[in-house]
């Protein structure tokens, strides 16, 4: 399997193609793809999706993907490596940036399909407008462009995160409206140990503390503690693979007692050490 590389922290390109000449491949960067015109098929991890004008796709690193073009297609490719989110590169709050990125990476299901899940045309129009503005700033390359592009990317990431969150809320609502709101609350406050405690959640959602765990288990395949742990470990995956944080720092950010606590939980859930995961070994458990 070929792996395409970029050596720039951030790139954006527009290409009009009649045929997709690249073989199915992977890359070392994140890629946001917007279809401005045309139609065809997108393939990611052996699953296909018929694309058309207006579709937006998120392609994480090391996922196999390709396009089959049926009608001449204009692609916008926004490519960025984890270096774009490094402490040295960003002018804003690195911690908040990476919280947003790690939320997207840990919850995005990595299958073929449009990343915009809401039915709102305005949501899609806004995202398309931001992508095109980012491209214009990338071309201008004046003294303000880098900061403006950063601001645009913050907004793009927030739109992606909102759509991913909506998927979780809709799934929760399909079982019980209040349960969907509990899932939303947990995901929004996963970094705050107090707010995701049983006592706080029970009080916030007017459920008896003694009944809360039973209520959660009725609507989820996991116990409450299992759900919180799996959510934190999904985030830990992103921090470990894509950030400059040490294991000790990741443990602190995610509310583990210490690095050893995180390491033990990781090994128990994934059947491998953090070092094995960092070296490229893939977890075999079902998250």
N, C-alpha and C positions, 0 to 999 in steps of 0.2 A: 504494500500500500504506500503510495507516494505521499509525502508530507510537504505542503507548501509553507514557506517561511517568509516573514517580513522582518526587516531589521529596523523599521521605524516604529516608534511607540504609537503613532496615529497616522492613518492614511484614509483618504476618501477618493474614490474614482467613479466615473460614469462610463459605461460601455454599452454600445449598441451591437447586438450579436444576432446573426442568423442561425448559427450552430454553436453548440457548446463543445469545444475541442479538447477540454481537459478530461482526463479519465477521472472516475470517482477517486477522491483524495481527501486528505485531512490537512489541517494547518495548525500552526502554533499560536494563532491569534483568534480573538473574538471577531465575529463578523455580523453586521446588521445589513440585510439585503432588502432594498426596496424595488419593487417592480413598477416602473413608471409607465411602460407600454409593453404590450405583447402578452403571449400566453404560452403555456407549456406544462412541464411537470418538474417538481422539485423532489429529490430523493435524499433522505438523511437516515442513516442507520438502517438501510434496506426497506424503508417505508416511503411511500410516494404521496404527493399531494398535487392536484392540478392547480397551477398558479395562474393569476390573471392580473390585469392592471390594478394597482392599489395595494397588493399584498406586501406584507413586511415579514421577513424571516429573521430569526436569531440563530446563528450557528456558533455554538461553543467550540473551543479548541478540541482537537483530536476526535471529533465526530466525523464519520465518513459521509460525504455529500457530493451531489452533482445536480445539474439541471439538464432536462431534455427540452429543447426549444421547438415549439410547433409553429410559432409566428414570431417574426423579428421582435426582439425584446430589448428594451432599454433598462439596464440594471444600474442602481446606485449601490456601491459597496463601501460601507464604513468599516474599516479594520482597525482594531486597537489591541495592543498587547497588554499584559498585566503591568508593564513598565509605565504605561500611560497613567496608571493609578498609583504610582509610587510616591513616597513622601517628598522626594526631591522635585518631581515633575509638577505636582499639583500646587496651585496657589491657595486653594481653599482648604477645607477641613478634610484631611486624608481619611480619618477614622469614619466620618459620616459617609464619604464617597464609597469606601470599601464596604461598609454595612449595606448600602444599597446594592452594590454589585454582587456581593455574596448572597444576598437574599434572592436576586434574580437567578444566579447560577445554581443555587441549591434547590430551588423550587421549580425551575423550568424543566419540563418533562422530556426535552431533547427528542421530540418526534417531529415528523414532517407536519407542516401546517402554519397558518398565519398566526403571528404572535398577538394580534389584536383580537381579544375575545368579546369585547363589548359590541353591542349592535349600534352604538352611536356613530353616525357619520362624522360628527364633529371631532371625536377622539382621533379617528384615522386622519382626517384633514389636518389636525394640529400636528400629529406626528410627521406626516409627509412634509408639511411646511417647515418643521424644524430640521428635517433631513436636508431639504433643499437649501435652507439658510446656512446650515453647517457647510455644505459644499461651496457656496458662494464665499464664505469667510475663508475657507481652505484655499480657494483660488486667489483671493486678494492678498493674503499674507502680509498685511500691514502691522503696525506696532500694537494694534488692538485685537488682532484676529485670534491669537492664542487664548486670551481671556474670554472672548465672546464664545469661541468654540467650546471652552470648558463649561460655560453657563448653559449653552444649548444641550450639551451632553448630559448635564445634570437633569435637565427637564426630560430629555429622552429616556433616561434611566428611570425616572419617576413614573413615566407613563407605562413603561414595560412592567415595572414592579406592581403598579395598580392593576394591570390586566392579569398578571399572575395571581395576585391576591384575590381577584374576583373569581378566578377558577376555584380556589379553595373555599371561598365563602359560598359560592353556588352549590358546591358539593355538600357543604355542611347544612345549608338551607334545605337541600333535598330530603334530609333526615328530620330536621327540626330547626325552625327559624332561630331560636335562641342559641342552639348549638353552633350554627353558622357564625353568629356574632361572637361566641366564645372563641372559636378558631381565629377569627379576625383579630380579636384582642390579644390572644397569645402570640400570633405572628408579629403584630405591631409592637409588642413589648417583650420579645424574647430575650432582649439584653438586660432586662430589669428583673432581677431575682424576686423582689418583693411582689411586683405586679402579677407574676405568673405563679404565685404560691396558691395553694388550695384555699386558704383562709381569705385571701384578697379576692380571688375570682368568685368564690361562693358569695361573699358580701356584695361584690359589684353586680352580680347577676341574680341576686336574691334567691340563692339556692342554699339549703342547709349544708354547712360544712361536712356533716357526717354523711350526707347523701351525694355530695358533689362527685366523688370518684366513681360511684356506682352509676350516676347519671351520665358521666362522660363515657364510661365503658359501654353503655347501652347504645351509644351513637357512633362509636369508633371501634375499629378492629384492634386498637391498642388501649392499654390503660393510660390514664393521664400522665403518669410518670414516664412511661415508655414514649408517649407522643412528644413530650417536652425534650427528652433525651435525644430522640431521633431528629427532631428539629434542630437542636443545637449541634449535633454531629454533622448534619448536612451543611450547616454554616461552617463548621470547623474544616470540612473538606475544602471549601473554597479558600479559606484563609491559609491553609497549609499549602495548597497547590499554587495559589495565585498572588500571595502577598509576601511582604518582607517581615511580617511579625514572627517572633519566636514562638515556640510551643508554650512557653510560660506566659507570654503576652496574650496568646489566643485563649488559653485557659482563663485568664483574668477577665478578658472581654466577654466571654461567654458564661461566666459565673461558675466555673468549676473551682473546686477547693484549691488545686494547684496543678502543675504540669503532670504529675503522676496520676492524679484523678482523671484528667482528660485522656492520658495514654491508656489507662486501664479500660475506660469506657469505650475507647476507639477499638482496642483489641477485642473486647468482648462482643461488640456489635458487628465488626467487619472481619474478624478472624485474621487480622494482620496488624503489625505494628505501624505506627505513624511513619517510621523510617521506610518500611516496605512500601507504604502508600506513596510517599514522596518520590520513591525510585521508579514509580510507574506501574506497580502491581495494582490490579483492579479488585475492588471489593466483590465478594461473591454472595453477600447477603442481600436480602430483599428489603430495601428501605421504604 
